[in-house]
Amino acid sequence: MLHTLPLVDWTNGIVMIGVFGLVCVGLVAMLLIFMNSGKKEEEV
């Protein structure tokens, strides 16, 4: 009876990388929205 235990849980790693990627995309999108929503004053 030889039981091999996996040293890496790929499912957990993939989920963590996916969440990290979504957070990064969300932060970049929020930054771009804040940059573009600034008041633009037109000089006459």
FENGI-V255161 format. One record per pair of residues at least 12 apart in sequence whose ideal C-beta (glycine too) atoms are under 7 Angstrom apart, sorted by the first residue. I is the first residue (numbers start at 1). GAP is how many residues later the second one is. D is the distance in whole Angstrom. If there is no record, write none. Layout:
i=I gap=GAP d=D
i=I gap=GAP d=D
This chain:
none
